[in-house]
Amino acid sequence: MTPLQAATRETFWTVGPVGKAAFYWLAAVAVLVFLYGVYARFAAYARGSADPRDRLSNLPGRAVAATKTVLSNENQFDGDLYAGVMHTFVLWGFLVLLVATTILGIDIDLYRPLTGESFWVGDFYLAYQFAVDAFGLLFVVGVGMAGYRRYRSREGRLWGKHTSLEDDAFLWTLFLLGVGGFLVEGVSMVGQPGRATETVSFVGMALATGLQAAGLTAAGAEAVYGVLWWSHSLLAFAFVAWIPYAKPFHMISSFANVVVRDEKAGARLPNVPADLDHTNAESLEDFTWKELLDGDACTKCGRCTDACPADTVGRNLDPRNVILDLKAYRESVSDDPVAGAGGGNGPIATDGGVASADGGTVPIVADEGGVIDAESMESCMSCMACMDACPVDIEHLTSFTKMNRQLVDEGAVDSNLQDVFQDVMGKGNTFGESQSARGDWADELDDSVDVPDAREESVEYLWYVGDYPSFDDRNKKVARALARLFDEADVSFGILFDDEKTDGNDIRRIGEEFLYLELAGHHVETFADCEFENIVCTDPHSYNTIKNEYPEVDFAEFADDPMMPFDREEPWNPDGEVDVFHWTQVVEGLVDDGRLDLSGDELDYTVTYHDPCHLGRYNDEYEAPRELIRATGAELYEMPRSRDDSFCCGGGGGGLWTEHDEAVKPSEERLREAVEDTDAGAAIEKFVVACPMCTTMFEDGRKTGDFEDDVEIVDVAELLIEAVEA
């Protein structure tokens, strides 16, 4: 047998029978502590309320998809190459080392006793050693990269309210495990002359060479090896046992969170039961098991906060802190030793709240003294930037809306929002105008342009116009431009006139769930009385809720509720038989078919385009508006933050109707970006939008931010009709 064929090493070198027995006993204890901790964690989730989504359907398929997401690190690479590389090195290094340890255990504890020989020899052993050294080196480099990013600046996104010693302990434990493993290998190679030619262990060989140059002899290596080996083993056992009780648990909880994710989370909020159980956020019992899992899945990376426009402009909202504050609250009141291991502060109250100094309990969300500040929820724009940025699929908006519902239930919302609710309940629109005037925007159209009544004749497209295009003077121009485009392309369309009310998308995200249900029920019943093939919406907010949320309403649940006198019990459009479009999607098809007779060189403006949150992040539509802009001949320059990284105008989530104490308005920051940070810079002539709310917010920001002489706000429809007329 050649030396290569006989290549192997003694696993328990210098460790006697008593040491081996102690090793296995400690390993068993560490694994049992680990298993109990994992069990207790998931048992705690089971005590959460039922989730309205079926998150466990097709579990094998979900697990495969989640495994692909996790192993590819695609979420970590999104917008952060450094973090992607770092996490890939750490993850794959850790997994390979874990698999390698498992293989060795199988050989020693199963294969050898059963067969009397080892497979951990020869070529297999050499390949094994090379893989361990290669991926172990990547692991150490990755952990080093993580340390560099964490400690080079104490002001970065990794530092915040919930940064603690456990974060340092996690990082340094991984680093010591990686470096310690190589040090054990290097000393072993100095002390075992038979390994002198084991060049595949290139890291260990380099360390051994360095140690020998520093004066370490074979005898010295044998003397210190036991201390190093036991130090490394004990640290490894402690880490395994510690995983379920602190930050390392995210290695399990994050994967679980990706498995049970809702692909449409945020775009469609969970329905509420007719009896209002678990609708609000009055206590911990109101949170679902998925919302509890979200807290444990959070890695404190801060990407959500970094992406949040509210935080960027100085509003009182830090999405990471909201999720972690809820987690800390849960741990502080839990009687579970695992859930409380993260460290809470505050005695347990008998009703599930945290006892305050005066013997009362702390509410989940309140103006003062709550776990979450009401102002934080009022600051949220429902833009979903936090969810898009989160690498572990935490569904912030679901929990945020739950707390908004609580504030609405208590009447603790901004007075402006109360006025909006009253206007919608009394008038059917957010302007408080008479519904009979809803179609008056069409009066100024040329007599040749007819706007049919979809209640009286069959049409191809039922056009849901929306509040702002119907009542706001600036956005009426957009509605008229779109009507002229439809007319020019000979599209069969009609509107609902005074039977059209507010769609309810933002009403729902502010927390007025029952008002949303009334609006959805009204529209669904109105749709049933009309003959049409498709629905087209001016506003991405309307498009989102009619497409994604109206089909979710279970009208049968409210059949016996006198406050919800619906004439139907079946869901509307559950199978998607009626297509719902944003108008840019429809008109893109018309342009492609040549029905607007555009040659593509009508306009020569230099423009940039703002992706509306509800069209882009919510519904993944980025191309249709861009294709329409290019079809006019305008030269389009992308903004630095575009597509799924787009920066919210500030109008979503009720922001259109409220005032906030902020250094710079989101709309002002976005316009500054347009005229300063795009490649065209000050040459940008027009800031193009595709959302009436965006038009309103940016027209306001143009005035307050002193951009009136720098750029003009135009809707894609206005740009198109100008090109058609040209």
Secondary structure, 3 states (H helix, E strand, C coil): CCCCCCCCCCCCCCCCHHHHHHHHHHHHHHHHHHHHHHHHHHHHHHCCECCCCCCCCCHHHHHHHHHHHHHHCHHHHCCCHHHHHHHHHHHHHHHHHHHHHHHHHHHHHHHHHHHCCCCCCHHHHHHHHHHHHHHHHHHHHHHHHHHHHHHCCCCCCCCCCCCCHHHHHHHHHHHHHHHHHHHHHHHHHHHCHHHCCCCCCHHHHHHHHHHHHCCCCHHHHHHHHHHHHHHHHHHHHHHHHHHHHCHHHHHHHHHHHHHCCCCCECCECCCCCCCCCCCCCCCHHHCEHHHHHHHHHCCCCCHHHHHCHHHHCCCCCCHHHHHHHHHHHHHHHCCCCCHHHHCCCCCECCCCCEECCCCCECCCEECCCCCEEHHHHHHCCCCCHHHHHCCCCCCHHHHHHHHHHHHHHHCCCCHHHHHHHHHHHHHCCCCCCCHHHCCHHHHHCCCCCCCCECCCCCEEEEEECCHHHHHCHHHHHHHHHHHHHHHHCCCCEEECHHHCCCCCHHHHHHCCHHHHHHHHHHHHHHHHCCCEEEEEECCHHHHHHHHHHHHHCCHHHHCCCCCCCCCCCCCCCCCCCCEEEEHHHHHHHHHHCCCCCCCCCCCCCEEEECCCCCCCCCCCCCHHHHHHHHHCCCEEECCCCCHHHCCCCCCHHHHHHCCCCCCCCHHHHHHHHHHHCCCCHHHCCEEEECCHHHHHHHHHHHHHCCCCCCCEEEEHHHHHHHHHHC
